[in-house]
């Protein structure tokens, strides 16, 4: 998930450098969404993964 966010961020940066504003904006938006999903899943797995069965 984090890898996809970084890939879309790099696509956005490259597209912005070459002047493709629409593609850059969309890629940056997708990267933000994926990063937020990653943070939520990371926090949930950290909180619930530390449970002890004893």
Buried (B, 14 or more C-beta within 10 A) or exposed (E): EEEBBEBBBEBBBEBBEEEBEEBBEBBBEBBBEBBEBBEEEEEEEEEEEEEEEE
